[in-house]
Amino acid sequence: MKYDVVGQHSAPKLNILRDVVIRLTGQRTSIWCDLLKIMVQAEVFTSSGRIDMMVAAGEWIYVIEFKLNKTADQAMKQIENKDYAMKYRKDGKRIMLLGVNFDSEAGNITDWLKEEYHR
């Protein structure tokens, strides 16, 4: 799936994130996908910042940070430096951290990293 990452607003990354959530869920807010047992939340506040997206599916929680025209490594470093996974440690599920970069010229994801959270 290809996304138009060039938005009219001053925060194109948020436009991309909203577009992804809308395409995945059909809504702009946190939702439960009852059939698949998946919960998707966008722009989740923590004491140290805001997680771009959290997806809970089965035994896993995915903490996702999106970047635009940067690197997946920068996204991953933000997740780690702000300890976004801390919010979900007590849930008893495994946690996967995902750093994702969108490229505005390619109009798609061009780089991503994943790492299981251990603490």
GUKOLKE-114383 format. One record per atom (N, C-alpha, C): atom name; y, z, x. Coordinates in pm, whole numbers, plus 50000, padded with zeros to 5 digits. Layout:
% residues N
(r 'CA' (Y Z X));
...
This chain:
% residues 119
(r 'N' (49883 50000 50085));
(r 'CA' (50000 50000 50000));
(r 'C' (50124 50000 50089));
(r 'N' (50219 49917 50061));
(r 'CA' (50340 49906 50141));
(r 'C' (50456 49965 50063));
(r 'N' (50539 50043 50130));
(r 'CA' (50652 50109 50067));
(r 'C' (50783 50053 50120));
(r 'N' (50878 50035 50031));
(r 'CA' (51012 49996 50072));
(r 'C' (51082 50122 50120));
(r 'N' (51102 50134 50250));
(r 'CA' (51157 50257 50305));
(r 'C' (51307 50252 50323));
(r 'N' (51371 50145 50285));
(r 'CA' (51516 50137 50298));
(r 'C' (51576 50173 50163));
(r 'N' (51631 50294 50155));
(r 'CA' (51685 50343 50029));
(r 'C' (51835 50329 50021));
(r 'N' (51887 50354 49902));
(r 'CA' (52032 50347 49881));
(r 'C' (52099 50480 49912));
(r 'N' (52021 50586 49923));
(r 'CA' (52077 50719 49941));
(r 'C' (52089 50754 50088));
(r 'N' (52153 50865 50114));
(r 'CA' (52174 50906 50253));
(r 'C' (52051 50968 50316));
(r 'N' (51949 50996 50238));
(r 'CA' (51827 51057 50291));
(r 'C' (51707 50970 50258));
(r 'N' (51688 50859 50330));
(r 'CA' (51579 50767 50295));
(r 'C' (51441 50829 50304));
(r 'N' (51421 50929 50395));
(r 'CA' (51290 50991 50406));
(r 'C' (51254 51060 50275));
(r 'N' (51350 51125 50211));
(r 'CA' (51323 51190 50084));
(r 'C' (51293 51088 49976));
(r 'N' (51358 50973 49981));
(r 'CA' (51328 50867 49885));
(r 'C' (51184 50820 49901));
(r 'N' (51139 50807 50025));
(r 'CA' (51001 50765 50052));
(r 'C' (50907 50870 49998));
(r 'N' (50934 50996 50030));
(r 'CA' (50848 51104 49985));
(r 'C' (50837 51106 49834));
(r 'N' (50949 51095 49765));
(r 'CA' (50947 51092 49618));
(r 'C' (50868 50972 49568));
(r 'N' (50884 50857 49633));
(r 'CA' (50811 50738 49593));
(r 'C' (50661 50758 49610));
(r 'N' (50621 50818 49722));
(r 'CA' (50479 50845 49745));
(r 'C' (50425 50938 49638));
(r 'N' (50498 51047 49609));
(r 'CA' (50453 51142 49508));
(r 'C' (50445 51075 49372));
(r 'N' (50544 50997 49337));
(r 'CA' (50544 50929 49208));
(r 'C' (50426 50832 49199));
(r 'N' (50402 50757 49306));
(r 'CA' (50290 50663 49305));
(r 'C' (50156 50734 49298));
(r 'N' (50145 50851 49362));
(r 'CA' (50020 50926 49360));
(r 'C' (50001 51002 49229));
(r 'N' (50109 51054 49174));
(r 'CA' (50095 51146 49062));
(r 'C' (50160 51097 48933));
(r 'N' (50254 51005 48943));
(r 'CA' (50326 50961 48825));
(r 'C' (50436 51056 48784));
(r 'N' (50460 51161 48863));
(r 'CA' (50562 51260 48830));
(r 'C' (50640 51298 48955));
(r 'N' (50754 51363 48934));
(r 'CA' (50838 51407 49046));
(r 'C' (50816 51553 49081));
(r 'N' (50737 51625 49009));
(r 'CA' (50719 51768 49032));
(r 'C' (50575 51798 49072));
(r 'N' (50548 51924 49102));
(r 'CA' (50412 51966 49134));
(r 'C' (50323 51939 49014));
(r 'N' (50204 51889 49039));
(r 'CA' (50114 51858 48928));
(r 'C' (49972 51893 48966));
(r 'N' (49890 51910 48866));
(r 'CA' (49746 51924 48885));
(r 'C' (49681 51797 48838));
(r 'N' (49599 51738 48920));
(r 'CA' (49519 51623 48878));
(r 'C' (49385 51682 48835));
(r 'N' (49374 51717 48706));
(r 'CA' (49257 51789 48656));
(r 'C' (49126 51719 48685));
(r 'N' (49123 51591 48669));
(r 'CA' (48999 51518 48689));
(r 'C' (48950 51530 48833));
(r 'N' (49040 51519 48929));
(r 'CA' (49003 51522 49070));
(r 'C' (49016 51660 49134));
(r 'N' (49070 51755 49061));
(r 'CA' (49092 51891 49114));
(r 'C' (49181 51888 49238));
(r 'N' (49292 51816 49227));
(r 'CA' (49388 51803 49336));
(r 'C' (49523 51853 49289));
(r 'N' (49592 51927 49375));
(r 'CA' (49729 51968 49347));
(r 'C' (49818 51908 49455));
(r 'N' (49929 51848 49413));
(r 'CA' (50025 51787 49505));
(r 'C' (50160 51853 49481));
(r 'N' (50222 51901 49589));
(r 'CA' (50356 51958 49580));
(r 'C' (50443 51891 49685));
(r 'N' (50563 51853 49647));
(r 'CA' (50659 51794 49740));
(r 'C' (50773 51890 49764));
(r 'N' (50827 51888 49886));
(r 'CA' (50942 51968 49924));
(r 'C' (50919 52117 49894));
(r 'N' (50815 52172 49954));
(r 'CA' (50776 52311 49935));
(r 'C' (50857 52400 50029));
(r 'N' (50930 52495 49974));
(r 'CA' (51013 52584 50055));
(r 'C' (50929 52691 50123));
(r 'N' (50964 52720 50249));
(r 'CA' (50904 52830 50324));
(r 'C' (51020 52912 50382));
(r 'N' (50987 53020 50449));
(r 'CA' (51093 53102 50509));
(r 'C' (51157 53032 50629));
(r 'N' (51091 52928 50683));
(r 'CA' (51145 52862 50801));
(r 'C' (51185 52716 50778));
(r 'N' (51174 52669 50656));
(r 'CA' (51210 52530 50630));
(r 'C' (51148 52478 50502));
(r 'N' (51126 52348 50499));
(r 'CA' (51072 52285 50378));
(r 'C' (50960 52188 50417));
(r 'N' (50842 52211 50364));
(r 'CA' (50727 52123 50387));
(r 'C' (50748 51998 50303));
(r 'N' (50735 51880 50363));
(r 'CA' (50753 51756 50287));
(r 'C' (50650 51742 50176));
(r 'N' (50523 51768 50208));
(r 'CA' (50420 51756 50104));
(r 'C' (50303 51848 50136));
(r 'N' (50247 51907 50031));
(r 'CA' (50125 51985 50041));
(r 'C' (50028 51929 49939));
(r 'N' (49905 51906 49984));
(r 'CA' (49800 51860 49894));
(r 'C' (49684 51958 49907));
(r 'N' (49640 52014 49794));
(r 'CA' (49523 52100 49791));
(r 'C' (49412 52023 49723));
(r 'N' (49300 52008 49794));
(r 'CA' (49186 51933 49741));
(r 'C' (49057 51999 49789));
(r 'N' (48982 52054 49697));
(r 'CA' (48855 52118 49732));
(r 'C' (48875 52232 49829));
(r 'N' (48804 52226 49940));
(r 'CA' (48808 52331 50042));
(r 'C' (48927 52320 50137));
(r 'N' (49012 52220 50116));
(r 'CA' (49118 52189 50212));
(r 'C' (49257 52201 50152));
(r 'N' (49350 52239 50239));
(r 'CA' (49493 52229 50212));
(r 'C' (49550 52139 50322));
(r 'N' (49625 52037 50282));
(r 'CA' (49687 51944 50376));
(r 'C' (49838 51971 50377));
(r 'N' (49890 52003 50494));
(r 'CA' (50033 52024 50513));
(r 'C' (50086 51899 50582));
(r 'N' (50177 51827 50515));
(r 'CA' (50219 51696 50563));
(r 'C' (50369 51692 50588));
(r 'N' (50406 51642 50705));
(r 'CA' (50547 51621 50740));
(r 'C' (50567 51473 50765));
(r 'N' (50667 51416 50700));
(r 'CA' (50700 51274 50715));
(r 'C' (50823 51257 50803));
(r 'N' (50823 51156 50885));
(r 'CA' (50939 51117 50964));
(r 'C' (50967 50969 50937));
(r 'N' (51091 50929 50958));
(r 'CA' (51131 50791 50941));
(r 'C' (51185 50739 51073));
(r 'N' (51123 50635 51126));
(r 'CA' (51163 50573 51253));
(r 'C' (51165 50672 51368));
(r 'N' (51071 50764 51368));
(r 'CA' (51057 50859 51478));
(r 'C' (50913 50850 51525));
(r 'N' (50845 50964 51542));
(r 'CA' (50704 50961 51581));
(r 'C' (50626 51064 51502));
(r 'N' (50497 51039 51492));
(r 'CA' (50408 51136 51428));
(r 'C' (50406 51265 51510));
(r 'N' (50420 51254 51641));
(r 'CA' (50424 51372 51726));
(r 'C' (50542 51462 51690));
(r 'N' (50658 51404 51662));
(r 'CA' (50774 51484 51622));
(r 'C' (50747 51555 51489));
(r 'N' (50681 51486 51399));
(r 'CA' (50645 51547 51270));
(r 'C' (50550 51664 51291));
(r 'N' (50449 51644 51376));
(r 'CA' (50351 51750 51403));
(r 'C' (50417 51870 51471));
(r 'N' (50507 51844 51564));
(r 'CA' (50577 51953 51632));
(r 'C' (50660 52035 51533));
(r 'N' (50721 51969 51435));
(r 'CA' (50798 52043 51334));
(r 'C' (50706 52134 51252));
(r 'N' (50590 52083 51212));
(r 'CA' (50493 52164 51137));
(r 'C' (50455 52287 51218));
(r 'N' (50427 52266 51346));
(r 'CA' (50383 52376 51432));
(r 'C' (50497 52472 51464));
(r 'N' (50614 52419 51500));
(r 'CA' (50727 52505 51537));
(r 'C' (50776 52591 51420));
(r 'N' (50769 52538 51301));
(r 'CA' (50814 52613 51183));
(r 'C' (50699 52685 51114));
(r 'N' (50580 52673 51172));
(r 'CA' (50459 52741 51123));
(r 'C' (50442 52725 50972));
(r 'N' (50452 52599 50926));
(r 'CA' (50440 52571 50783));
(r 'C' (50306 52615 50725));
(r 'N' (50200 52613 50805));
(r 'CA' (50068 52649 50754));
(r 'C' (50057 52797 50720));
(r 'N' (50145 52879 50775));
(r 'CA' (50142 53024 50750));
(r 'C' (50140 53053 50600));
(r 'N' (50211 52975 50523));
(r 'CA' (50222 52996 50379));
(r 'C' (50085 52993 50311));
(r 'N' (49989 52923 50369));
(r 'CA' (49859 52902 50304));
(r 'C' (49742 52974 50372));
(r 'N' (49769 53054 50474));
(r 'CA' (49662 53120 50549));
(r 'C' (49576 53212 50463));
(r 'N' (49635 53278 50368));
(r 'CA' (49561 53374 50285));
(r 'C' (49482 53310 50173));
(r 'N' (49493 53179 50157));
(r 'CA' (49424 53111 50048));
(r 'C' (49274 53097 50071));
(r 'N' (49228 53121 50193));
(r 'CA' (49086 53113 50224));
(r 'C' (49031 52971 50235));
(r 'N' (49119 52875 50245));
(r 'CA' (49077 52735 50259));
(r 'C' (49106 52687 50401));
(r 'N' (49039 52581 50440));
(r 'CA' (49069 52518 50568));
(r 'C' (49202 52444 50554));
(r 'N' (49278 52437 50663));
(r 'CA' (49410 52375 50659));
(r 'C' (49416 52261 50760));
(r 'N' (49457 52144 50712));
(r 'CA' (49475 52027 50798));
(r 'C' (49625 51996 50805));
(r 'N' (49676 51981 50926));
(r 'CA' (49815 51945 50948));
(r 'C' (49822 51794 50970));
(r 'N' (49915 51726 50903));
(r 'CA' (49930 51582 50917));
(r 'C' (50075 51547 50949));
(r 'N' (50097 51481 51060));
(r 'CA' (50229 51429 51097));
(r 'C' (50228 51279 51076));
(r 'N' (50322 51229 50996));
(r 'CA' (50323 51088 50956));
(r 'C' (50459 51027 50986));
(r 'N' (50460 50906 51044));
(r 'CA' (50584 50834 51067));
(r 'C' (50586 50705 50986));
(r 'N' (50695 50684 50913));
(r 'CA' (50720 50558 50844));
(r 'C' (50814 50474 50931));
(r 'N' (50789 50346 50937));
(r 'CA' (50873 50253 51011));
(r 'C' (50949 50168 50909));
(r 'N' (51082 50172 50913));
(r 'CA' (51162 50100 50813));
(r 'C' (51151 49949 50828));
(r 'N' (51130 49900 50950));
(r 'CA' (51116 49755 50969));
(r 'C' (50980 49706 50918));
(r 'N' (50876 49781 50949));
(r 'CA' (50742 49743 50904));
(r 'C' (50724 49772 50755));
(r 'N' (50801 49870 50704));
(r 'CA' (50790 49908 50564));
(r 'C' (50659 49977 50534));
(r 'N' (50607 50051 50634));
(r 'CA' (50477 50113 50618));
(r 'C' (50460 50228 50715));
(r 'N' (50351 50300 50701));
(r 'CA' (50316 50404 50798));
(r 'C' (50272 50334 50926));
(r 'N' (50330 50374 51038));
(r 'CA' (50293 50312 51165));
(r 'C' (50228 50409 51263));
(r 'N' (50232 50538 51232));
(r 'CA' (50181 50637 51326));
(r 'C' (50149 50763 51248));
(r 'N' (50033 50824 51275));
(r 'CA' (50002 50952 51213));
(r 'C' (49905 51029 51301));
(r 'N' (49916 51162 51292));
(r 'CA' (49831 51253 51367));
(r 'C' (49774 51357 51272));
(r 'N' (49655 51407 51302));
(r 'CA' (49600 51517 51224));
(r 'C' (49543 51622 51318));
(r 'N' (49548 51745 51270));
(r 'CA' (49498 51857 51352));
(r 'C' (49461 51969 51258));
(r 'N' (49342 52024 51274));
(r 'CA' (49304 52139 51192));
(r 'C' (49375 52263 51243));
(r 'N' (49427 52340 51149));
(r 'CA' (49500 52464 51182));
(r 'C' (49403 52577 51206));
(r 'N' (49419 52645 51319));
(r 'CA' (49335 52762 51353));
(r 'C' (49426 52876 51395));
(r 'N' (49411 52990 51330));
(r 'CA' (49483 53112 51371));
(r 'C' (49414 53232 51321));
